[in-house]
Amino acid sequence: MITQKSAVVLGAYGFIGAACVKQLQQAGFQVTGVGRSQAAARQAFPHIPWHILDIATATTSDWHAIFQSADVIVNASGALQDTAKDNLKLIHVTALERICEALRDKDKLLIQISAAGTSSTASTLFLRSKAQGDALVQKHLKHAIILRPALVLGPQAYGGTALLRAASALPLAGFKIFPQSPIQCVALDDLAEAVTQCALGKIPEGTHHDLAEDTPHSFWELTKAIRTWQGFPDWHYSITSPNWLLSVSGKLADALGLFGWRSPLRTTALNTLQDGIIADASSWREAGGVPFKNLNETLATLPCSTQERWFARTYLLLPLSIACLAFFWLTSGIIGALQYSEAQQVLTARGVNEALSMFFVILGSLTDVALGSLILIRKYTRSACLGMIAVTLGYLSAGTLWATDLWLDPLGPYVKTIPAMILALFPLVLLEER
């Protein structure tokens, strides 16, 4: 009787991890996922077993228990940059130390998914910390396999590839970002197939390989290729983005990281693009690995429909809608507080007693400022949007009861809140990342 092999995938609901889960299942593996979000795990793969824990803080004992019945472990976890939620040293180095300790002297194969360009002297902490983790794996687990993919393109849009799709769909003019930087790509399904080949024992253990197409492209060529794939006409104009503007954008995106936002415009992503993403897949071919599709072949296998174009065109609406809502509610609350007497008179003129009217004005101003502030913090954005909708409905209901005549006011104080309420629905729909 043949026993079904089992695999544990770390970061199993992520962009790369989810593709690995599917490919391993197709190859006959019993797959268990590891991730820190119960909701994301169940949404991605409701029918596989899960270990829900924070990979960055999991102990050696935790890993012992998780890996006990596994034949293969695929580490597809990682983070691009330090944020309020992510610590690169903990995820890429400390976690690998504990994983190596748990797997030492065990007959289990670790497949470490790293990144092309890792080096102790790389320009970004992401690549340097990945290099540290890879070094630990090579030192302690001689039979482990390390895979270093270039820029990964797949049917799902996430992070940098989502921004690439959005940039490619811009109307009127294209923006040239680091137009001379060389970029190599690898198809997500090719990467997942490479992992599966390793898991099946078709690639020699103890080896490490870059995974990429053979020919690099400039980032501008890549952007235009994505636009053609999306079905949009060529731009008539192009604008070269100055490096200082990109630097400012990166710093702003880094600051948003303190509020829990993982912007694809962070300095790590920009520095990586500026340096270029270059890989040499010759060792993979020599090991008998699956051949990789080139950029055009990869795009030809990816579906592009109306939904794809909708996503590309609406992706940038998320930060824009959040910025507009924050400005609207913060401004409303601050103006109400600064001009509380005038606001109070609107109520007292309609028969509301002075004490109650002052309470309503103060409460309304504080509520507006709170909602306008909370929407900027990633983990509270959804709740803030729901709060904005509820407060607007309450405002309109109370106003209709006590100040019905304002519905006919030429400045439209009631009518203007309805578009703002509808706008609050956009983040609720667009917040989902995976």
Salt bridges, closest charged atoms under 4 A:
ASP86 OD1 - ARG36 NH2 2.80
ASP86 OD2 - ARG262 NH2 2.96
GLU101 OE1 - ARG104 NH1 3.33
ASP189 OD1 - LYS293 NZ 3.15
ASP190 OD1 - LYS293 NZ 2.82
ASP210 OD1 - ARG148 NE 2.92
GLU213 OE2 - HIS217 NE2 2.98
ASP214 OD1 - ARG285 NH1 2.78
GLU308 OE2 - ARG165 NE 2.85
ASP405 OD2 - ARG350 NH2 2.74
